[in-house]
Amino acid sequence: MEKNRRILIFNVNWLGDVLFSTAAIRNIRMNFPDSFMACIVPSRCYGVLKGNPNLDEIIIFDEKDRHKGVFTQLDFVRQLKDKKFDTVFLLHRSFSRALICRLAGIARRIGYSTHKRAFLLTDKIPMPKKDAMHRIDFYLNIIEKAGLRIEDRYPEFFISDEDIKFAEGFLNKKGVTKEDFLVAINPGGNWLPKRWPREYWSQLADKLIFFLGAKVIITGSHNDLSLAQHIKDKMKENPLVACGVLNIKQLGALAKRADIFITADTGPLHIAGAVGAKNIIAIFGPTSPQITGPSHFKNVILLQKDVGCKIPCYEMKCKDNRCMKAITPAEVFKQVEKIRDVS
């Protein structure tokens, strides 16, 4: 591949995975510093890439919303064709995305080869064994096997001064000062089996406030409001709630400001790591830290118990969730105390 190309990256769908892909985006840019580079993501992941200096354009593709129908997808194909991309890296493994790029006339189509879509690719990258590598390396492997050099493997998340000011303003309005011991807890997650029990969050937050005098703030999206309210209702103490108030950039600013950020395996965990959060406690259950765990981030305490289940586990209808229940509020509180003692 020569310089001055028009390069497209067709990204994946989940916030955490898009964040992992930023290592691949940066390495593609390092290989082609003079090329025009664009990336396609769903609208819910736009904030992950907003402000990323390695991209010239972010294109939105919502196959289950604005681009759901055949005619809207054909219109999307026409838009891509007008942009005259000559190379696409397909980080997403779907057939439809490879077909869209073929119809858009993108000459070089690089991605993992499956028996259904191999004929749509010009560069057929052999699929690694399932769960054989970290998600960061899963995306980097595509570009490395396409002949590009890999110089590093850390993800990036960019926040602005405005994001920091907004988060600080929110905390000031809630009476949080710079002297306060601020603990952010993030109870949500896209998989229910990855969530720590709601009553555990209530117990932990009560202990943090009562015994350590912490200011506890519950983070999450607007969809997490009912979860946060349930946690708050079961508490004796009074936490702060930021669900639906902060966008993900402002959440990154809050995670950087907090003394400790406590979360399960979900997108905000990796946002907190990427912005350089002071201390992170990551609660893992059915997922594998070797596949989706924090990577290249310091100050991370990872808690996971062996309860006899195969990890990773993809049983979405797990009835007992014993892997998450095995990690008690007392154990997490003990880790907070250790951090507090050395701070």
One Martini backbone bead per residue (centre of mass of N, CA, C, O) as a GRO file, in nm:
protein
  343
    1MET     BB    1   0.095   0.037   0.023
    2GLU     BB    2   0.054   0.359  -0.020
    3LYS     BB    3   0.037   0.671  -0.011
    4ASN     BB    4  -0.236   0.875  -0.012
    5ARG     BB    5  -0.480   0.740   0.100
    6ARG     BB    6  -0.818   0.605   0.134
    7ILE     BB    7  -0.920   0.520   0.458
    8LEU     BB    8  -1.113   0.255   0.603
    9ILE     BB    9  -1.298   0.185   0.913
   10PHE     BB   10  -1.482  -0.095   1.022
   11ASN     BB   11  -1.638  -0.114   1.303
   12VAL     BB   12  -1.765  -0.188   1.594
   13ASN     BB   13  -2.042  -0.185   1.850
   14TRP     BB   14  -1.883  -0.156   2.117
   15LEU     BB   15  -1.743   0.047   2.335
   16GLY     BB   16  -1.500  -0.123   2.434
   17ASP     BB   17  -1.411  -0.223   2.148
   18VAL     BB   18  -1.359   0.054   2.026
   19LEU     BB   19  -1.140   0.125   2.225
   20PHE     BB   20  -0.951  -0.108   2.149
   21SER     BB   21  -0.924  -0.009   1.840
   22THR     BB   22  -0.732   0.245   1.877
   23ALA     BB   23  -0.468   0.094   1.830
   24ALA     BB   24  -0.519   0.034   1.530
   25ILE     BB   25  -0.564   0.320   1.433
   26ARG     BB   26  -0.285   0.430   1.511
   27ASN     BB   27  -0.118   0.222   1.340
   28ILE     BB   28  -0.228   0.305   1.070
   29ARG     BB   29  -0.134   0.597   1.084
   30MET     BB   30   0.173   0.532   1.109
   31ASN     BB   31   0.177   0.400   0.817
   32PHE     BB   32  -0.031   0.662   0.717
   33PRO     BB   33   0.023   0.990   0.763
   34ASP     BB   34  -0.103   1.104   0.462
   35SER     BB   35  -0.376   0.993   0.499
   36PHE     BB   36  -0.709   0.932   0.469
   37MET     BB   37  -0.920   0.887   0.767
   38ALA     BB   38  -1.190   0.663   0.843
   39CYS     BB   39  -1.481   0.585   1.063
   40ILE     BB   40  -1.713   0.329   1.149
   41VAL     BB   41  -2.000   0.387   1.366
   42PRO     BB   42  -2.210   0.387   1.598
   43SER     BB   43  -2.360   0.636   1.770
   44ARG     BB   44  -2.296   0.521   2.064
   45CYS     BB   45  -1.962   0.539   1.977
   46TYR     BB   46  -1.871   0.828   1.903
   47GLY     BB   47  -1.735   0.930   2.174
   48VAL     BB   48  -1.480   0.748   2.159
   49LEU     BB   49  -1.366   0.912   1.882
   50LYS     BB   50  -1.386   1.181   1.969
   51GLY     BB   51  -1.087   1.362   1.909
   52ASN     BB   52  -0.929   1.179   1.727
   53PRO     BB   53  -0.625   1.246   1.556
   54ASN     BB   54  -0.633   0.981   1.353
   55LEU     BB   55  -0.896   1.121   1.240
   56ASP     BB   56  -1.093   1.280   0.977
   57GLU     BB   57  -1.349   1.076   1.011
   58ILE     BB   58  -1.692   1.016   1.121
   59ILE     BB   59  -1.914   0.743   1.063
   60ILE     BB   60  -2.253   0.664   1.061
   61PHE     BB   61  -2.388   0.328   1.156
   62ASP     BB   62  -2.741   0.215   1.187
   63GLU     BB   63  -2.881  -0.092   1.135
   64LYS     BB   64  -3.125  -0.058   1.375
   65ASP     BB   65  -3.217   0.224   1.246
   66ARG     BB   66  -3.142   0.440   1.004
   67HIS     BB   67  -3.018   0.153   0.850
   68LYS     BB   68  -3.236  -0.085   0.831
   69GLY     BB   69  -3.302  -0.063   0.544
   70VAL     BB   70  -3.235  -0.117   0.218
   71PHE     BB   71  -3.243   0.179   0.111
   72THR     BB   72  -3.056   0.304   0.330
   73GLN     BB   73  -2.814   0.120   0.261
   74LEU     BB   74  -2.783   0.208  -0.033
   75ASP     BB   75  -2.731   0.502   0.038
   76PHE     BB   76  -2.475   0.442   0.198
   77VAL     BB   77  -2.318   0.327  -0.037
   78ARG     BB   78  -2.319   0.587  -0.206
   79GLN     BB   79  -2.164   0.757  -0.003
   80LEU     BB   80  -1.907   0.586  -0.005
   81LYS     BB   81  -1.849   0.607  -0.307
   82ASP     BB   82  -1.807   0.923  -0.305
   83LYS     BB   83  -1.539   0.896  -0.114
   84LYS     BB   84  -1.319   0.706  -0.243
   85PHE     BB   85  -1.226   0.446  -0.128
   86ASP     BB   86  -0.941   0.198  -0.134
   87THR     BB   87  -0.946   0.114   0.181
   88VAL     BB   88  -1.042  -0.159   0.410
   89PHE     BB   89  -1.096  -0.220   0.758
   90LEU     BB   90  -1.248  -0.511   0.897
   91LEU     BB   91  -1.332  -0.549   1.226
   92HIS     BB   92  -1.584  -0.655   1.140
   93ARG     BB   93  -1.745  -0.986   1.071
   94SER     BB   94  -1.959  -0.914   0.879
   95PHE     BB   95  -2.121  -0.953   0.582
   96SER     BB   96  -2.261  -0.674   0.528
   97ARG     BB   97  -2.002  -0.497   0.543
   98ALA     BB   98  -1.853  -0.627   0.310
   99LEU     BB   99  -2.073  -0.570   0.099
  100ILE     BB  100  -2.076  -0.264   0.118
  101CYS     BB  101  -1.777  -0.230   0.025
  102ARG     BB  102  -1.810  -0.365  -0.246
  103LEU     BB  103  -2.041  -0.176  -0.356
  104ALA     BB  104  -1.850   0.088  -0.304
  105GLY     BB  105  -1.564   0.020  -0.449
  106ILE     BB  106  -1.353  -0.108  -0.264
  107ALA     BB  107  -1.064  -0.254  -0.352
  108ARG     BB  108  -0.956  -0.296  -0.051
  109ARG     BB  109  -1.038  -0.588   0.160
  110ILE     BB  110  -0.988  -0.619   0.512
  111GLY     BB  111  -1.025  -0.942   0.683
  112TYR     BB  112  -1.188  -1.179   0.827
  113SER     BB  113  -1.226  -1.512   0.741
  114THR     BB  114  -1.521  -1.650   0.615
  115HIS     BB  115  -1.722  -1.863   0.442
  116LYS     BB  116  -1.934  -1.628   0.371
  117ARG     BB  117  -1.708  -1.367   0.303
  118ALA     BB  118  -1.443  -1.427   0.145
  119PHE     BB  119  -1.531  -1.325  -0.151
  120LEU     BB  120  -1.525  -1.007  -0.042
  121LEU     BB  121  -1.219  -1.039  -0.010
  122THR     BB  122  -0.873  -0.961  -0.065
  123ASP     BB  123  -0.789  -0.992   0.248
  124LYS     BB  124  -0.747  -1.304   0.406
  125ILE     BB  125  -0.779  -1.342   0.740
  126PRO     BB  126  -0.714  -1.554   0.968
  127MET     BB  127  -0.882  -1.696   1.217
  128PRO     BB  128  -0.860  -1.707   1.529
  129LYS     BB  129  -0.881  -1.855   1.800
  130LYS     BB  130  -1.099  -1.865   2.030
  131ASP     BB  131  -0.991  -1.671   2.287
  132ALA     BB  132  -0.659  -1.624   2.223
  133MET     BB  133  -0.699  -1.302   2.256
  134HIS     BB  134  -0.693  -0.994   2.288
  135ARG     BB  135  -0.882  -0.751   2.153
  136ILE     BB  136  -0.651  -0.573   2.066
  137ASP     BB  137  -0.503  -0.807   1.906
  138PHE     BB  138  -0.738  -0.882   1.718
  139TYR     BB  139  -0.710  -0.609   1.556
  140LEU     BB  140  -0.403  -0.599   1.503
  141ASN     BB  141  -0.384  -0.863   1.335
  142ILE     BB  142  -0.504  -0.758   1.074
  143ILE     BB  143  -0.278  -0.544   1.007
  144GLU     BB  144  -0.034  -0.729   1.030
  145LYS     BB  145  -0.132  -0.943   0.808
  146ALA     BB  146  -0.132  -0.692   0.592
  147GLY     BB  147   0.181  -0.559   0.650
  148LEU     BB  148   0.192  -0.401   0.905
  149ARG     BB  149   0.315  -0.216   1.156
  150ILE     BB  150   0.376  -0.262   1.510
  151GLU     BB  151   0.438  -0.036   1.792
  152ASP     BB  152   0.168  -0.074   1.967
  153ARG     BB  153  -0.119  -0.149   2.238
  154TYR     BB  154  -0.282   0.111   2.319
  155PRO     BB  155  -0.542   0.279   2.424
  156GLU     BB  156  -0.773   0.561   2.350
  157PHE     BB  157  -0.890   0.870   2.526
  158PHE     BB  158  -1.047   1.184   2.465
  159ILE     BB  159  -1.029   1.485   2.651
  160SER     BB  160  -1.145   1.795   2.744
  161ASP     BB  161  -1.164   2.086   2.912
  162GLU     BB  162  -1.475   2.087   2.904
  163ASP     BB  163  -1.515   1.814   3.041
  164ILE     BB  164  -1.374   1.886   3.304
  165LYS     BB  165  -1.552   2.131   3.379
  166PHE     BB  166  -1.821   1.982   3.392
  167ALA     BB  167  -1.747   1.780   3.614
  168GLU     BB  168  -1.668   1.993   3.824
  169GLY     BB  169  -1.940   2.140   3.829
  170PHE     BB  170  -2.106   1.901   3.927
  171LEU     BB  171  -1.951   1.856   4.194
  172ASN     BB  172  -1.993   2.137   4.312
  173LYS     BB  173  -2.308   2.121   4.323
  174LYS     BB  174  -2.272   1.854   4.524
  175GLY     BB  175  -2.027   1.932   4.735
  176VAL     BB  176  -1.752   1.865   4.602
  177THR     BB  177  -1.424   1.849   4.696
  178LYS     BB  178  -1.078   1.816   4.676
  179GLU     BB  179  -1.071   1.681   4.974
  180ASP     BB  180  -1.235   1.460   4.892
  181PHE     BB  181  -1.331   1.123   4.895
  182LEU     BB  182  -1.366   0.987   4.571
  183VAL     BB  183  -1.622   0.751   4.467
  184ALA     BB  184  -1.677   0.559   4.182
  185ILE     BB  185  -1.971   0.389   4.063
  186ASN     BB  186  -2.034   0.113   3.814
  187PRO     BB  187  -2.323  -0.096   3.777
  188GLY     BB  188  -2.333  -0.147   3.490
  189GLY     BB  189  -2.419  -0.330   3.178
  190ASN     BB  190  -2.478  -0.521   2.891
  191TRP     BB  191  -2.448  -0.764   3.084
  192LEU     BB  192  -2.598  -0.918   3.339
  193PRO     BB  193  -2.370  -1.130   3.432
  194LYS     BB  194  -2.156  -0.877   3.483
  195ARG     BB  195  -2.316  -0.795   3.724
  196TRP     BB  196  -2.330  -0.671   4.020
  197PRO     BB  197  -2.508  -0.678   4.279
  198ARG     BB  198  -2.710  -0.436   4.396
  199GLU     BB  199  -2.677  -0.491   4.708
  200TYR     BB  200  -2.368  -0.462   4.704
  201TRP     BB  201  -2.353  -0.166   4.632
  202SER     BB  202  -2.504  -0.065   4.880
  203GLN     BB  203  -2.312  -0.179   5.094
  204LEU     BB  204  -2.054  -0.044   4.998
  205ALA     BB  205  -2.143   0.254   5.003
  206ASP     BB  206  -2.207   0.265   5.303
  207LYS     BB  207  -1.917   0.199   5.401
  208LEU     BB  208  -1.770   0.435   5.263
  209ILE     BB  209  -1.925   0.660   5.411
  210PHE     BB  210  -1.918   0.572   5.715
  211PHE     BB  211  -1.598   0.484   5.746
  212LEU     BB  212  -1.453   0.704   5.521
  213GLY     BB  213  -1.612   0.962   5.415
  214ALA     BB  214  -1.722   0.928   5.141
  215LYS     BB  215  -1.784   1.020   4.812
  216VAL     BB  216  -2.055   0.886   4.634
  217ILE     BB  217  -2.079   0.799   4.280
  218ILE     BB  218  -2.321   0.725   4.040
  219THR     BB  219  -2.279   0.576   3.732
  220GLY     BB  220  -2.424   0.641   3.400
  221SER     BB  221  -2.682   0.615   3.215
  222HIS     BB  222  -3.008   0.669   3.162
  223ASN     BB  223  -3.065   0.352   3.182
  224ASP     BB  224  -2.943   0.355   3.500
  225LEU     BB  225  -3.145   0.499   3.693
  226SER     BB  226  -3.301   0.261   3.824
  227LEU     BB  227  -3.053   0.126   3.942
  228ALA     BB  228  -2.957   0.363   4.116
  229GLN     BB  229  -3.219   0.390   4.279
  230HIS     BB  230  -3.211   0.113   4.407
  231ILE     BB  231  -2.943   0.148   4.553
  232LYS     BB  232  -3.029   0.399   4.716
  233ASP     BB  233  -3.287   0.276   4.859
  234LYS     BB  234  -3.092   0.049   5.014
  235MET     BB  235  -2.977   0.285   5.172
  236LYS     BB  236  -2.860   0.487   5.443
  237GLU     BB  237  -2.713   0.657   5.273
  238ASN     BB  238  -2.597   0.942   5.048
  239PRO     BB  239  -2.568   0.942   4.728
  240LEU     BB  240  -2.463   1.015   4.416
  241VAL     BB  241  -2.610   1.101   4.088
  242ALA     BB  242  -2.500   1.064   3.722
  243CYS     BB  243  -2.718   0.953   3.559
  244GLY     BB  244  -2.759   1.117   3.249
  245VAL     BB  245  -2.549   1.370   3.280
  246LEU     BB  246  -2.307   1.222   3.148
  247ASN     BB  247  -2.102   1.179   2.917
  248ILE     BB  248  -1.831   0.993   2.821
  249LYS     BB  249  -1.632   1.226   2.849
  250GLN     BB  250  -1.722   1.318   3.136
  251LEU     BB  251  -1.671   1.044   3.261
  252GLY     BB  252  -1.368   1.051   3.215
  253ALA     BB  253  -1.321   1.299   3.394
  254LEU     BB  254  -1.433   1.171   3.654
  255ALA     BB  255  -1.241   0.926   3.666
  256LYS     BB  256  -0.985   1.108   3.694
  257ARG     BB  257  -1.082   1.255   3.963
  258ALA     BB  258  -1.109   1.012   4.109
  259ASP     BB  259  -0.975   0.801   4.347
  260ILE     BB  260  -1.202   0.581   4.274
  261PHE     BB  261  -1.287   0.314   4.038
  262ILE     BB  262  -1.585   0.112   4.026
  263THR     BB  263  -1.614  -0.196   3.828
  264ALA     BB  264  -1.695  -0.376   3.580
  265ASP     BB  265  -1.704  -0.534   3.268
  266THR     BB  266  -1.685  -0.230   3.097
  267GLY     BB  267  -1.641   0.049   2.925
  268PRO     BB  268  -1.565   0.242   3.172
  269LEU     BB  269  -1.314   0.087   3.251
  270HIS     BB  270  -1.148   0.173   2.989
  271ILE     BB  271  -1.177   0.472   3.022
  272ALA     BB  272  -1.036   0.498   3.293
  273GLY     BB  273  -0.766   0.388   3.192
  274ALA     BB  274  -0.717   0.588   2.945
  275VAL     BB  275  -0.720   0.857   3.146
  276GLY     BB  276  -0.576   0.787   3.426
  277ALA     BB  277  -0.672   0.664   3.669
  278LYS     BB  278  -0.572   0.629   3.987
  279ASN     BB  279  -0.803   0.404   4.065
  280ILE     BB  280  -0.891   0.053   4.006
  281ILE     BB  281  -1.182  -0.159   4.040
  282ALA     BB  282  -1.222  -0.487   3.904
  283ILE     BB  283  -1.515  -0.685   3.837
  284PHE     BB  284  -1.503  -1.032   3.775
  285GLY     BB  285  -1.657  -1.314   3.603
  286PRO     BB  286  -1.742  -1.443   3.295
  287THR     BB  287  -1.489  -1.296   3.212
  288SER     BB  288  -1.172  -1.237   3.057
  289PRO     BB  289  -0.883  -1.063   3.120
  290GLN     BB  290  -0.728  -1.178   2.860
  291ILE     BB  291  -0.955  -1.035   2.666
  292THR     BB  292  -1.108  -0.770   2.852
  293GLY     BB  293  -0.897  -0.646   3.010
  294PRO     BB  294  -0.684  -0.454   3.139
  295SER     BB  295  -0.441  -0.256   2.945
  296HIS     BB  296  -0.164  -0.083   3.033
  297PHE     BB  297  -0.261  -0.032   3.337
  298LYS     BB  298  -0.243   0.123   3.620
  299ASN     BB  299  -0.399   0.089   3.917
  300VAL     BB  300  -0.515  -0.222   3.910
  301ILE     BB  301  -0.777  -0.407   4.060
  302LEU     BB  302  -0.844  -0.755   4.026
  303LEU     BB  303  -1.155  -0.932   4.064
  304GLN     BB  304  -1.162  -1.300   4.097
  305LYS     BB  305  -1.343  -1.610   4.098
  306ASP     BB  306  -1.334  -1.955   4.155
  307VAL     BB  307  -1.644  -2.154   4.074
  308GLY     BB  308  -1.609  -2.381   3.827
  309CYS     BB  309  -1.619  -2.217   3.575
  310LYS     BB  310  -1.604  -2.134   3.256
  311ILE     BB  311  -1.348  -1.919   3.118
  312PRO     BB  312  -1.541  -1.796   2.932
  313CYS     BB  313  -1.889  -1.699   2.967
  314TYR     BB  314  -2.210  -1.718   2.756
  315GLU     BB  315  -2.443  -1.724   2.977
  316MET     BB  316  -2.713  -1.512   2.958
  317LYS     BB  317  -2.916  -1.712   3.156
  318CYS     BB  318  -2.804  -1.698   3.425
  319LYS     BB  319  -2.936  -1.769   3.754
  320ASP     BB  320  -2.693  -1.721   3.987
  321ASN     BB  321  -2.422  -1.557   3.952
  322ARG     BB  322  -2.172  -1.669   4.133
  323CYS     BB  323  -1.918  -1.516   4.034
  324MET     BB  324  -2.017  -1.237   4.147
  325LYS     BB  325  -2.112  -1.318   4.439
  326ALA     BB  326  -1.822  -1.407   4.546
  327ILE     BB  327  -1.785  -1.100   4.557
  328THR     BB  328  -1.761  -0.901   4.823
  329PRO     BB  329  -1.799  -0.604   4.982
  330ALA     BB  330  -1.567  -0.656   5.185
  331GLU     BB  331  -1.343  -0.699   4.972
  332VAL     BB  332  -1.364  -0.426   4.834
  333PHE     BB  333  -1.326  -0.251   5.087
  334LYS     BB  334  -1.040  -0.352   5.150
  335GLN     BB  335  -0.913  -0.227   4.894
  336VAL     BB  336  -0.982   0.063   4.960
  337GLU     BB  337  -0.822   0.079   5.223
  338LYS     BB  338  -0.545   0.029   5.095
  339ILE     BB  339  -0.546   0.277   4.917
  340ARG     BB  340  -0.592   0.487   5.141
  341ASP     BB  341  -0.330   0.419   5.312
  342VAL     BB  342  -0.124   0.501   5.055
  343SER     BB  343  -0.227   0.808   4.985
   0.00000   0.00000   0.00000
